[in-house]
Amino acid sequence: MCNLYRLSKGPAEIAKLFGGGAGQPGNAGESVYPGYPGLVFAEDRVRQMTWGFPLKLQGMKPGSKPKPVNNARTDKLDNFMWRYSFAERRCLIPVSEFAEAEGEKGAKTRTWFSLPNEEVFAVAGIWRDTDEWGPAYSMVMTEACIHVADVHDRMPVILPREIWGDWLDGPPDAARLLCQPYPFDMTIRRTSDPWAKR
């Protein structure tokens, strides 16, 4: 599952690329982690939201911060947590590259995936308003394509530009058909950077 991605462009550049309004500037960083702010394209504009739907686990102490559930599996989109957001509130998540952990337990490093010759691409997302964090979004995941499969068995749903509108505005049954492993070339960048910063 994707728990880290980067976005190298700001709200104004994303708005121009996605063809909408820029929204209010926020404090989203270039590296985005679960529970932190990121940029999404929703309701015809770039918006800052928290990455992950809040989930209060049983047995949590009062006042504990909820867990951000930042990945929504395609085969689980009918579950209560995702159902209404998928039907009514789909968004595009602008991404420059996403990371997966690779290697032995305790020594995992960051392997990054991007698209050749594209500084920003769109990943399928869903969003909703929350009491805890305001607007929050989750990334839709599907089976890994051949470029990702050696590192992880799942990957974000990457949407080519020509189907952005179908994801945002199409009926749920048609949108579900877009949740496929990416069929085109990808760039893989392996690093020695530890997955977990100590």
DOTIGU-939268 format. One record per atom (N, C-alpha, C): residue number from 1; atom name; x, y, z. Coordinates in nm, 3 decimals, always signed. Layout:
BEGIN
PT	NUM	CA	X	Y	Z
...
This chain:
BEGIN
PT	1	N	+0.084	-0.119	+0.000
PT	1	CA	+0.000	+0.000	+0.000
PT	1	C	+0.088	+0.125	+0.000
PT	2	N	+0.037	+0.231	-0.052
PT	2	CA	+0.115	+0.355	-0.061
PT	2	C	+0.100	+0.436	+0.067
PT	3	N	+0.213	+0.462	+0.134
PT	3	CA	+0.213	+0.542	+0.256
PT	3	C	+0.303	+0.665	+0.246
PT	4	N	+0.348	+0.695	+0.126
PT	4	CA	+0.433	+0.811	+0.105
PT	4	C	+0.432	+0.846	-0.044
PT	5	N	+0.410	+0.974	-0.073
PT	5	CA	+0.427	+1.020	-0.211
PT	5	C	+0.478	+1.164	-0.210
PT	6	N	+0.522	+1.208	-0.326
PT	6	CA	+0.574	+1.343	-0.341
PT	6	C	+0.496	+1.416	-0.449
PT	7	N	+0.487	+1.549	-0.430
PT	7	CA	+0.427	+1.638	-0.530
PT	7	C	+0.518	+1.758	-0.543
PT	8	N	+0.575	+1.777	-0.662
PT	8	CA	+0.676	+1.880	-0.682
PT	8	C	+0.619	+2.014	-0.729
PT	9	N	+0.488	+2.023	-0.746
PT	9	CA	+0.425	+2.147	-0.794
PT	9	C	+0.331	+2.204	-0.689
PT	10	N	+0.311	+2.336	-0.694
PT	10	CA	+0.223	+2.404	-0.601
PT	10	C	+0.081	+2.414	-0.653
PT	11	N	-0.009	+2.471	-0.570
PT	11	CA	-0.152	+2.477	-0.607
PT	11	C	-0.181	+2.547	-0.739
PT	12	N	-0.113	+2.659	-0.767
PT	12	CA	-0.141	+2.731	-0.891
PT	12	C	-0.103	+2.648	-1.013
PT	13	N	+0.012	+2.580	-1.006
PT	13	CA	+0.055	+2.497	-1.119
PT	13	C	-0.038	+2.377	-1.136
PT	14	N	-0.082	+2.319	-1.026
PT	14	CA	-0.174	+2.206	-1.033
PT	14	C	-0.308	+2.250	-1.092
PT	15	N	-0.357	+2.367	-1.050
PT	15	CA	-0.484	+2.418	-1.103
PT	15	C	-0.475	+2.437	-1.254
PT	16	N	-0.364	+2.489	-1.301
PT	16	CA	-0.346	+2.510	-1.446
PT	16	C	-0.343	+2.375	-1.519
PT	17	N	-0.273	+2.278	-1.463
PT	17	CA	-0.261	+2.147	-1.525
PT	17	C	-0.395	+2.073	-1.528
PT	18	N	-0.474	+2.087	-1.420
PT	18	CA	-0.598	+2.013	-1.408
PT	18	C	-0.718	+2.093	-1.460
PT	19	N	-0.697	+2.220	-1.494
PT	19	CA	-0.802	+2.299	-1.556
PT	19	C	-0.910	+2.345	-1.461
PT	20	N	-0.871	+2.389	-1.341
PT	20	CA	-0.969	+2.437	-1.245
PT	20	C	-0.915	+2.551	-1.164
PT	21	N	-0.985	+2.587	-1.056
PT	21	CA	-0.943	+2.695	-0.968
PT	21	C	-0.834	+2.649	-0.873
PT	22	N	-0.762	+2.747	-0.818
PT	22	CA	-0.648	+2.716	-0.731
PT	22	C	-0.687	+2.697	-0.586
PT	23	N	-0.804	+2.745	-0.545
PT	23	CA	-0.844	+2.730	-0.406
PT	23	C	-0.757	+2.812	-0.312
PT	24	N	-0.769	+2.785	-0.183
PT	24	CA	-0.692	+2.858	-0.083
PT	24	C	-0.555	+2.794	-0.066
PT	25	N	-0.447	+2.875	-0.057
PT	25	CA	-0.316	+2.817	-0.030
PT	25	C	-0.314	+2.754	+0.109
PT	26	N	-0.237	+2.649	+0.125
PT	26	CA	-0.228	+2.581	+0.254
PT	26	C	-0.083	+2.552	+0.289
PT	27	N	-0.063	+2.456	+0.376
PT	27	CA	+0.072	+2.424	+0.421
PT	27	C	+0.114	+2.282	+0.383
PT	28	N	+0.054	+2.226	+0.278
PT	28	CA	+0.092	+2.092	+0.233
PT	28	C	+0.236	+2.093	+0.186
PT	29	N	+0.312	+1.993	+0.230
PT	29	CA	+0.453	+1.984	+0.193
PT	29	C	+0.472	+1.904	+0.066
PT	30	N	+0.596	+1.901	+0.019
PT	30	CA	+0.629	+1.825	-0.102
PT	30	C	+0.617	+1.675	-0.078
PT	31	N	+0.659	+1.628	+0.040
PT	31	CA	+0.643	+1.487	+0.077
PT	31	C	+0.516	+1.474	+0.160
PT	32	N	+0.430	+1.379	+0.123
PT	32	CA	+0.301	+1.364	+0.190
PT	32	C	+0.295	+1.227	+0.258
PT	33	N	+0.262	+1.229	+0.387
PT	33	CA	+0.250	+1.110	+0.469
PT	33	C	+0.106	+1.098	+0.519
PT	34	N	+0.061	+0.977	+0.555
PT	34	CA	-0.073	+0.962	+0.612
PT	34	C	-0.095	+1.051	+0.734
PT	35	N	-0.212	+1.115	+0.738
PT	35	CA	-0.244	+1.204	+0.850
PT	35	C	-0.196	+1.346	+0.831
PT	36	N	-0.129	+1.374	+0.719
PT	36	CA	-0.076	+1.508	+0.692
PT	36	C	-0.151	+1.569	+0.573
PT	37	N	-0.139	+1.700	+0.555
PT	37	CA	-0.212	+1.763	+0.444
PT	37	C	-0.150	+1.736	+0.308
PT	38	N	-0.237	+1.722	+0.208
PT	38	CA	-0.195	+1.708	+0.069
PT	38	C	-0.294	+1.782	-0.019
PT	39	N	-0.259	+1.796	-0.146
PT	39	CA	-0.346	+1.864	-0.242
PT	39	C	-0.426	+1.762	-0.322
PT	40	N	-0.553	+1.793	-0.345
PT	40	CA	-0.637	+1.712	-0.432
PT	40	C	-0.715	+1.805	-0.525
PT	41	N	-0.763	+1.749	-0.635
PT	41	CA	-0.850	+1.823	-0.726
PT	41	C	-0.990	+1.767	-0.708
PT	42	N	-1.078	+1.850	-0.647
PT	42	CA	-1.216	+1.809	-0.619
PT	42	C	-1.307	+1.929	-0.636
PT	43	N	-1.426	+1.905	-0.685
PT	43	CA	-1.525	+2.011	-0.706
PT	43	C	-1.468	+2.124	-0.792
PT	44	N	-1.394	+2.085	-0.897
PT	44	CA	-1.339	+2.177	-0.997
PT	44	C	-1.234	+2.274	-0.943
PT	45	N	-1.171	+2.238	-0.833
PT	45	CA	-1.062	+2.324	-0.785
PT	45	C	-0.962	+2.242	-0.704
PT	46	N	-0.844	+2.299	-0.688
PT	46	CA	-0.741	+2.237	-0.604
PT	46	C	-0.772	+2.269	-0.458
PT	47	N	-0.775	+2.165	-0.375
PT	47	CA	-0.808	+2.183	-0.235
PT	47	C	-0.704	+2.112	-0.149
PT	48	N	-0.679	+2.168	-0.031
PT	48	CA	-0.594	+2.099	+0.065
PT	48	C	-0.683	+2.017	+0.158
PT	49	N	-0.647	+1.889	+0.175
PT	49	CA	-0.719	+1.799	+0.265
PT	49	C	-0.619	+1.714	+0.340
PT	50	N	-0.665	+1.645	+0.442
PT	50	CA	-0.580	+1.552	+0.517
PT	50	C	-0.583	+1.416	+0.448
PT	51	N	-0.464	+1.355	+0.435
PT	51	CA	-0.455	+1.225	+0.367
PT	51	C	-0.491	+1.114	+0.466
PT	52	N	-0.610	+1.058	+0.451
PT	52	CA	-0.656	+0.948	+0.534
PT	52	C	-0.789	+0.979	+0.600
PT	53	N	-0.883	+0.885	+0.591
PT	53	CA	-1.008	+0.896	+0.664
PT	53	C	-0.981	+0.859	+0.810
PT	54	N	-1.031	+0.936	+0.906
PT	54	CA	-1.005	+0.904	+1.047
PT	54	C	-1.081	+0.780	+1.093
PT	55	N	-1.010	+0.691	+1.162
PT	55	CA	-1.070	+0.570	+1.216
PT	55	C	-1.032	+0.558	+1.363
PT	56	N	-1.133	+0.554	+1.449
PT	56	CA	-1.110	+0.535	+1.592
PT	56	C	-1.113	+0.385	+1.621
PT	57	N	-1.000	+0.331	+1.664
PT	57	CA	-0.990	+0.188	+1.691
PT	57	C	-1.046	+0.155	+1.828
PT	58	N	-1.101	+0.036	+1.841
PT	58	CA	-1.152	-0.007	+1.971
PT	58	C	-1.037	-0.011	+2.072
PT	59	N	-1.069	+0.033	+2.192
PT	59	CA	-0.968	+0.031	+2.298
PT	59	C	-0.878	+0.153	+2.301
PT	60	N	-0.900	+0.248	+2.210
PT	60	CA	-0.818	+0.369	+2.211
PT	60	C	-0.851	+0.452	+2.333
PT	61	N	-0.750	+0.514	+2.390
PT	61	CA	-0.771	+0.600	+2.506
PT	61	C	-0.847	+0.725	+2.464
PT	62	N	-0.931	+0.778	+2.552
PT	62	CA	-1.002	+0.902	+2.519
PT	62	C	-0.903	+1.013	+2.482
PT	63	N	-0.936	+1.086	+2.376
PT	63	CA	-0.849	+1.193	+2.332
PT	63	C	-0.738	+1.149	+2.239
PT	64	N	-0.726	+1.017	+2.214
PT	64	CA	-0.622	+0.968	+2.122
PT	64	C	-0.654	+1.010	+1.980
PT	65	N	-0.551	+1.034	+1.904
PT	65	CA	-0.568	+1.072	+1.763
PT	65	C	-0.614	+0.951	+1.682
PT	66	N	-0.717	+0.966	+1.596
PT	66	CA	-0.760	+0.852	+1.513
PT	66	C	-0.650	+0.809	+1.416
PT	67	N	-0.663	+0.687	+1.369
PT	67	CA	-0.572	+0.635	+1.267
PT	67	C	-0.616	+0.686	+1.131
PT	68	N	-0.525	+0.742	+1.050
PT	68	CA	-0.563	+0.783	+0.914
PT	68	C	-0.561	+0.663	+0.819
PT	69	N	-0.676	+0.629	+0.764
PT	69	CA	-0.684	+0.518	+0.668
PT	69	C	-0.671	+0.580	+0.530
PT	70	N	-0.551	+0.571	+0.475
PT	70	CA	-0.516	+0.648	+0.357
PT	70	C	-0.524	+0.570	+0.226
PT	71	N	-0.554	+0.439	+0.233
PT	71	CA	-0.567	+0.358	+0.112
PT	71	C	-0.702	+0.288	+0.113
PT	72	N	-0.774	+0.297	+0.001
PT	72	CA	-0.902	+0.230	-0.016
PT	72	C	-0.887	+0.127	-0.128
PT	73	N	-0.892	+0.000	-0.094
PT	73	CA	-0.876	-0.104	-0.195
PT	73	C	-0.996	-0.108	-0.288
PT	74	N	-0.970	-0.129	-0.415
PT	74	CA	-1.077	-0.134	-0.514
PT	74	C	-1.181	-0.240	-0.479
PT	75	N	-1.137	-0.355	-0.429
PT	75	CA	-1.231	-0.463	-0.398
PT	75	C	-1.307	-0.439	-0.268
PT	76	N	-1.279	-0.327	-0.199
PT	76	CA	-1.348	-0.295	-0.074
PT	76	C	-1.431	-0.167	-0.084
PT	77	N	-1.448	-0.114	-0.204
PT	77	CA	-1.516	+0.015	-0.219
PT	77	C	-1.664	+0.009	-0.182
PT	78	N	-1.719	-0.110	-0.170
PT	78	CA	-1.858	-0.122	-0.127
PT	78	C	-1.873	-0.122	+0.025
PT	79	N	-1.761	-0.129	+0.097
PT	79	CA	-1.766	-0.125	+0.243
PT	79	C	-1.820	+0.009	+0.291
PT	80	N	-1.879	+0.008	+0.409
PT	80	CA	-1.943	+0.129	+0.461
PT	80	C	-1.849	+0.248	+0.465
PT	81	N	-1.722	+0.224	+0.501
PT	81	CA	-1.627	+0.336	+0.515
PT	81	C	-1.608	+0.413	+0.385
PT	82	N	-1.618	+0.342	+0.271
PT	82	CA	-1.585	+0.403	+0.143
PT	82	C	-1.706	+0.428	+0.053
PT	83	N	-1.815	+0.355	+0.076
PT	83	CA	-1.925	+0.344	-0.022
PT	83	C	-1.978	+0.478	-0.070
PT	84	N	-2.012	+0.566	+0.023
PT	84	CA	-2.076	+0.691	-0.016
PT	84	C	-1.977	+0.789	-0.078
PT	85	N	-1.854	+0.787	-0.030
PT	85	CA	-1.753	+0.873	-0.091
PT	85	C	-1.726	+0.830	-0.234
PT	86	N	-1.716	+0.698	-0.257
PT	86	CA	-1.692	+0.650	-0.393
PT	86	C	-1.808	+0.685	-0.485
PT	87	N	-1.931	+0.676	-0.435
PT	87	CA	-2.047	+0.705	-0.518
PT	87	C	-2.064	+0.853	-0.545
PT	88	N	-2.026	+0.937	-0.448
PT	88	CA	-2.062	+1.079	-0.454
PT	88	C	-1.946	+1.177	-0.455
PT	89	N	-1.828	+1.137	-0.410
PT	89	CA	-1.719	+1.234	-0.392
PT	89	C	-1.585	+1.175	-0.436
PT	90	N	-1.567	+1.165	-0.566
PT	90	CA	-1.438	+1.120	-0.618
PT	90	C	-1.351	+1.241	-0.650
PT	91	N	-1.220	+1.222	-0.639
PT	91	CA	-1.125	+1.332	-0.664
PT	91	C	-1.004	+1.277	-0.736
PT	92	N	-0.920	+1.368	-0.782
PT	92	CA	-0.791	+1.335	-0.841
PT	92	C	-0.681	+1.378	-0.744
PT	93	N	-0.583	+1.292	-0.723
PT	93	CA	-0.470	+1.324	-0.637
PT	93	C	-0.349	+1.347	-0.726
PT	94	N	-0.297	+1.470	-0.732
PT	94	CA	-0.177	+1.494	-0.812
PT	94	C	-0.053	+1.439	-0.743
PT	95	N	+0.027	+1.364	-0.817
PT	95	CA	+0.143	+1.294	-0.763
PT	95	C	+0.260	+1.310	-0.860
PT	96	N	+0.379	+1.335	-0.807
PT	96	CA	+0.499	+1.332	-0.890
PT	96	C	+0.566	+1.195	-0.887
PT	97	N	+0.567	+1.130	-0.771
PT	97	CA	+0.614	+0.993	-0.757
PT	97	C	+0.564	+0.937	-0.624
PT	98	N	+0.545	+0.805	-0.620
PT	98	CA	+0.504	+0.741	-0.496
PT	98	C	+0.606	+0.636	-0.456
PT	99	N	+0.614	+0.609	-0.326
PT	99	CA	+0.717	+0.520	-0.274
PT	99	C	+0.656	+0.393	-0.216
PT	100	N	+0.733	+0.286	-0.224
PT	100	CA	+0.702	+0.161	-0.154
PT	100	C	+0.828	+0.116	-0.081
PT	101	N	+0.808	+0.043	+0.028
PT	101	CA	+0.920	-0.010	+0.105
PT	101	C	+0.971	-0.137	+0.038
PT	102	N	+1.104	-0.147	+0.025
PT	102	CA	+1.164	-0.263	-0.040
PT	102	C	+1.282	-0.311	+0.043
PT	103	N	+1.296	-0.444	+0.056
PT	103	CA	+1.410	-0.500	+0.127
PT	103	C	+1.369	-0.583	+0.248
PT	104	N	+1.470	-0.622	+0.324
PT	104	CA	+1.449	-0.706	+0.442
PT	104	C	+1.388	-0.625	+0.556
PT	105	N	+1.310	-0.694	+0.638
PT	105	CA	+1.250	-0.631	+0.755
PT	105	C	+1.359	-0.571	+0.843
PT	106	N	+1.338	-0.445	+0.882
PT	106	CA	+1.437	-0.374	+0.963
PT	106	C	+1.541	-0.301	+0.881
PT	107	N	+1.545	-0.328	+0.750
PT	107	CA	+1.642	-0.261	+0.662
PT	107	C	+1.576	-0.217	+0.532
PT	108	N	+1.447	-0.191	+0.537
PT	108	CA	+1.375	-0.153	+0.414
PT	108	C	+1.416	-0.013	+0.368
PT	109	N	+1.422	+0.002	+0.237
PT	109	CA	+1.456	+0.131	+0.176
PT	109	C	+1.341	+0.179	+0.088
PT	110	N	+1.352	+0.302	+0.044
PT	110	CA	+1.247	+0.365	-0.036
PT	110	C	+1.272	+0.344	-0.185
PT	111	N	+1.174	+0.284	-0.250
PT	111	CA	+1.176	+0.269	-0.395
PT	111	C	+1.063	+0.355	-0.451
PT	112	N	+1.097	+0.443	-0.546
PT	112	CA	+1.002	+0.541	-0.598
PT	112	C	+0.957	+0.503	-0.738
PT	113	N	+0.830	+0.529	-0.766
PT	113	CA	+0.769	+0.501	-0.896
PT	113	C	+0.710	+0.629	-0.953
PT	114	N	+0.737	+0.653	-1.080
PT	114	CA	+0.682	+0.772	-1.148
PT	114	C	+0.654	+0.736	-1.293
PT	115	N	+0.604	+0.834	-1.367
PT	115	CA	+0.577	+0.814	-1.509
PT	115	C	+0.682	+0.887	-1.591
PT	116	N	+0.734	+0.825	-1.695
PT	116	CA	+0.836	+0.890	-1.776
PT	116	C	+0.785	+1.020	-1.838
PT	117	N	+0.867	+1.123	-1.830
PT	117	CA	+0.839	+1.253	-1.894
PT	117	C	+0.714	+1.321	-1.842
PT	118	N	+0.667	+1.285	-1.721
PT	118	CA	+0.553	+1.353	-1.661
PT	118	C	+0.591	+1.398	-1.520
PT	119	N	+0.591	+1.529	-1.499
PT	119	CA	+0.624	+1.581	-1.366
PT	119	C	+0.513	+1.556	-1.266
PT	120	N	+0.390	+1.549	-1.315
PT	120	CA	+0.274	+1.524	-1.229
PT	120	C	+0.177	+1.433	-1.303
PT	121	N	+0.123	+1.335	-1.233
PT	121	CA	+0.017	+1.251	-1.288
PT	121	C	-0.095	+1.243	-1.186
PT	122	N	-0.207	+1.183	-1.225
PT	122	CA	-0.325	+1.180	-1.138
PT	122	C	-0.351	+1.039	-1.088
PT	123	N	-0.378	+1.029	-0.958
PT	123	CA	-0.416	+0.904	-0.894
PT	123	C	-0.563	+0.917	-0.851
PT	124	N	-0.636	+0.808	-0.861
PT	124	CA	-0.777	+0.807	-0.821
PT	124	C	-0.790	+0.824	-0.670
PT	125	N	-0.882	+0.913	-0.629
PT	125	CA	-0.906	+0.935	-0.487
PT	125	C	-1.054	+0.950	-0.458
PT	126	N	-1.087	+0.938	-0.330
PT	126	CA	-1.221	+0.967	-0.280
PT	126	C	-1.204	+1.057	-0.158
PT	127	N	-1.308	+1.134	-0.124
PT	127	CA	-1.294	+1.227	-0.012
PT	127	C	-1.428	+1.243	+0.061
PT	128	N	-1.418	+1.298	+0.182
PT	128	CA	-1.538	+1.334	+0.259
PT	128	C	-1.499	+1.434	+0.366
PT	129	N	-1.599	+1.503	+0.419
PT	129	CA	-1.578	+1.591	+0.533
PT	129	C	-1.577	+1.507	+0.661
PT	130	N	-1.489	+1.541	+0.754
PT	130	CA	-1.480	+1.467	+0.880
PT	130	C	-1.489	+1.564	+0.997
PT	131	N	-1.538	+1.515	+1.108
PT	131	CA	-1.542	+1.597	+1.231
PT	131	C	-1.402	+1.622	+1.285
PT	132	N	-1.313	+1.524	+1.266
PT	132	CA	-1.180	+1.532	+1.326
PT	132	C	-1.085	+1.626	+1.251
PT	133	N	-1.083	+1.616	+1.119
PT	133	CA	-0.981	+1.686	+1.041
PT	133	C	-1.036	+1.775	+0.931
PT	134	N	-1.167	+1.792	+0.923
PT	134	CA	-1.222	+1.863	+0.809
PT	134	C	-1.217	+1.772	+0.687
PT	135	N	-1.203	+1.826	+0.565
PT	135	CA	-1.199	+1.741	+0.446
PT	135	C	-1.079	+1.646	+0.450
PT	136	N	-1.105	+1.519	+0.417
PT	136	CA	-1.000	+1.416	+0.416
PT	136	C	-1.017	+1.332	+0.291
PT	137	N	-0.906	+1.276	+0.243
PT	137	CA	-0.910	+1.195	+0.121
PT	137	C	-0.836	+1.063	+0.141
PT	138	N	-0.870	+0.967	+0.057
PT	138	CA	-0.802	+0.838	+0.056
PT	138	C	-0.769	+0.802	-0.088
PT	139	N	-0.659	+0.730	-0.105
PT	139	CA	-0.609	+0.691	-0.236
PT	139	C	-0.665	+0.554	-0.271
PT	140	N	-0.716	+0.538	-0.393
PT	140	CA	-0.772	+0.410	-0.435
PT	140	C	-0.660	+0.321	-0.489
PT	141	N	-0.659	+0.196	-0.439
PT	141	CA	-0.552	+0.101	-0.472
PT	141	C	-0.607	-0.016	-0.553
PT	142	N	-0.522	-0.070	-0.641
PT	142	CA	-0.558	-0.187	-0.720
PT	142	C	-0.440	-0.283	-0.723
PT	143	N	-0.452	-0.391	-0.799
PT	143	CA	-0.342	-0.486	-0.810
PT	143	C	-0.222	-0.418	-0.877
PT	144	N	-0.103	-0.464	-0.841
PT	144	CA	+0.019	-0.404	-0.896
PT	144	C	+0.037	-0.440	-1.043
PT	145	N	+0.092	-0.346	-1.118
PT	145	CA	+0.131	-0.373	-1.256
PT	145	C	+0.268	-0.441	-1.255
PT	146	N	+0.319	-0.477	-1.371
PT	146	CA	+0.446	-0.550	-1.377
PT	146	C	+0.563	-0.469	-1.322
PT	147	N	+0.555	-0.337	-1.326
PT	147	CA	+0.666	-0.254	-1.279
PT	147	C	+0.672	-0.246	-1.127
PT	148	N	+0.559	-0.266	-1.060
PT	148	CA	+0.551	-0.252	-0.915
PT	148	C	+0.550	-0.388	-0.846
PT	149	N	+0.510	-0.492	-0.916
PT	149	CA	+0.481	-0.622	-0.855
PT	149	C	+0.599	-0.682	-0.779
PT	150	N	+0.722	-0.655	-0.820
PT	150	CA	+0.838	-0.709	-0.749
PT	150	C	+0.858	-0.646	-0.612
PT	151	N	+0.795	-0.530	-0.591
PT	151	CA	+0.812	-0.457	-0.464
PT	151	C	+0.688	-0.470	-0.377
PT	152	N	+0.569	-0.461	-0.437
PT	152	CA	+0.444	-0.468	-0.362
PT	152	C	+0.336	-0.525	-0.450
PT	153	N	+0.235	-0.590	-0.388
PT	153	CA	+0.130	-0.652	-0.468
PT	153	C	+0.016	-0.558	-0.503
PT	154	N	+0.020	-0.434	-0.451
PT	154	CA	-0.082	-0.335	-0.485
PT	154	C	-0.016	-0.203	-0.520
PT	155	N	-0.093	-0.117	-0.587
PT	155	CA	-0.043	+0.013	-0.629
PT	155	C	-0.159	+0.111	-0.640
PT	156	N	-0.131	+0.242	-0.641
PT	156	CA	-0.238	+0.339	-0.664
PT	156	C	-0.295	+0.325	-0.805
PT	157	N	-0.424	+0.358	-0.819
PT	157	CA	-0.488	+0.360	-0.950
PT	157	C	-0.444	+0.488	-1.021
PT	158	N	-0.361	+0.474	-1.123
PT	158	CA	-0.314	+0.587	-1.202
PT	158	C	-0.411	+0.608	-1.319
PT	159	N	-0.459	+0.731	-1.333
PT	159	CA	-0.559	+0.763	-1.434
PT	159	C	-0.499	+0.847	-1.546
PT	160	N	-0.492	+0.795	-1.668
PT	160	CA	-0.448	+0.879	-1.781
PT	160	C	-0.541	+1.000	-1.798
PT	161	N	-0.485	+1.106	-1.848
PT	161	CA	-0.557	+1.234	-1.858
PT	161	C	-0.692	+1.222	-1.929
PT	162	N	-0.699	+1.138	-2.030
PT	162	CA	-0.822	+1.132	-2.109
PT	162	C	-0.940	+1.071	-2.032
PT	163	N	-0.915	+1.010	-1.916
PT	163	CA	-1.028	+0.955	-1.839
PT	163	C	-1.047	+1.026	-1.705
PT	164	N	-0.981	+1.140	-1.684
PT	164	CA	-1.000	+1.215	-1.559
PT	164	C	-1.148	+1.249	-1.537
PT	165	N	-1.212	+1.298	-1.641
PT	165	CA	-1.353	+1.336	-1.629
PT	165	C	-1.443	+1.216	-1.601
PT	166	N	-1.409	+1.101	-1.658
PT	166	CA	-1.487	+0.980	-1.632
PT	166	C	-1.478	+0.940	-1.486
PT	167	N	-1.360	+0.955	-1.427
PT	167	CA	-1.345	+0.922	-1.285
PT	167	C	-1.423	+1.022	-1.198
PT	168	N	-1.411	+1.148	-1.228
PT	168	CA	-1.474	+1.250	-1.144
PT	168	C	-1.626	+1.249	-1.155
PT	169	N	-1.679	+1.231	-1.274
PT	169	CA	-1.821	+1.256	-1.297
PT	169	C	-1.900	+1.135	-1.346
PT	170	N	-1.835	+1.025	-1.377
PT	170	CA	-1.907	+0.909	-1.427
PT	170	C	-1.982	+0.835	-1.318
PT	171	N	-2.075	+0.749	-1.357
PT	171	CA	-2.146	+0.668	-1.257
PT	171	C	-2.051	+0.571	-1.188
PT	172	N	-2.081	+0.531	-1.065
PT	172	CA	-1.991	+0.443	-0.990
PT	172	C	-1.951	+0.316	-1.064
PT	173	N	-2.044	+0.251	-1.131
PT	173	CA	-2.011	+0.126	-1.200
PT	173	C	-1.908	+0.148	-1.310
PT	174	N	-1.919	+0.261	-1.381
PT	174	CA	-1.820	+0.292	-1.484
PT	174	C	-1.688	+0.332	-1.422
PT	175	N	-1.691	+0.408	-1.312
PT	175	CA	-1.568	+0.448	-1.244
PT	175	C	-1.493	+0.327	-1.190
PT	176	N	-1.566	+0.229	-1.141
PT	176	CA	-1.501	+0.108	-1.088
PT	176	C	-1.419	+0.037	-1.196
PT	177	N	-1.466	+0.040	-1.320
PT	177	CA	-1.395	-0.026	-1.430
PT	177	C	-1.261	+0.042	-1.461
PT	178	N	-1.244	+0.166	-1.415
PT	178	CA	-1.118	+0.238	-1.439
PT	178	C	-1.009	+0.197	-1.339
PT	179	N	-1.046	+0.123	-1.237
PT	179	CA	-0.952	+0.085	-1.131
PT	179	C	-0.872	-0.038	-1.173
PT	180	N	-0.776	-0.016	-1.261
PT	180	CA	-0.696	-0.123	-1.320
PT	180	C	-0.547	-0.098	-1.296
PT	181	N	-0.465	-0.203	-1.297
PT	181	CA	-0.320	-0.183	-1.293
PT	181	C	-0.274	-0.096	-1.410
PT	182	N	-0.177	-0.010	-1.387
PT	182	CA	-0.132	+0.081	-1.492
PT	182	C	-0.067	+0.002	-1.606
PT	183	N	-0.112	+0.019	-1.732
PT	183	CA	-0.065	-0.067	-1.841
PT	183	C	+0.055	-0.014	-1.918
PT	184	N	+0.103	+0.107	-1.885
PT	184	CA	+0.209	+0.167	-1.965
PT	184	C	+0.342	+0.169	-1.888
PT	185	N	+0.443	+0.230	-1.947
PT	185	CA	+0.576	+0.233	-1.886
PT	185	C	+0.578	+0.316	-1.758
PT	186	N	+0.661	+0.274	-1.665
PT	186	CA	+0.685	+0.350	-1.543
PT	186	C	+0.835	+0.358	-1.519
PT	187	N	+0.876	+0.459	-1.444
PT	187	CA	+1.015	+0.476	-1.405
PT	187	C	+1.031	+0.429	-1.261
PT	188	N	+1.132	+0.348	-1.235
PT	188	CA	+1.160	+0.297	-1.101
PT	188	C	+1.291	+0.357	-1.052
PT	189	N	+1.288	+0.415	-0.933
PT	189	CA	+1.408	+0.478	-0.875
PT	189	C	+1.434	+0.417	-0.738
PT	190	N	+1.529	+0.326	-0.733
PT	190	CA	+1.564	+0.263	-0.606
PT	190	C	+1.666	+0.351	-0.533
PT	191	N	+1.650	+0.361	-0.401
PT	191	CA	+1.740	+0.444	-0.321
PT	191	C	+1.791	+0.364	-0.202
PT	192	N	+1.888	+0.421	-0.133
PT	192	CA	+1.938	+0.363	-0.007
PT	192	C	+1.875	+0.434	+0.112
PT	193	N	+1.779	+0.522	+0.087
PT	193	CA	+1.714	+0.595	+0.196
PT	193	C	+1.633	+0.498	+0.281
PT	194	N	+1.652	+0.498	+0.413
PT	194	CA	+1.572	+0.410	+0.499
PT	194	C	+1.423	+0.441	+0.485
PT	195	N	+1.341	+0.336	+0.484
PT	195	CA	+1.198	+0.358	+0.476
PT	195	C	+1.149	+0.435	+0.598
PT	196	N	+1.188	+0.393	+0.715
PT	196	CA	+1.149	+0.460	+0.838
PT	196	C	+1.263	+0.550	+0.884
PT	197	N	+1.238	+0.679	+0.887
PT	197	CA	+1.339	+0.773	+0.934
PT	197	C	+1.353	+0.760	+1.084
PT	198	N	+1.477	+0.744	+1.132
PT	198	CA	+1.500	+0.729	+1.275
PT	198	C	+1.548	+0.859	+1.334
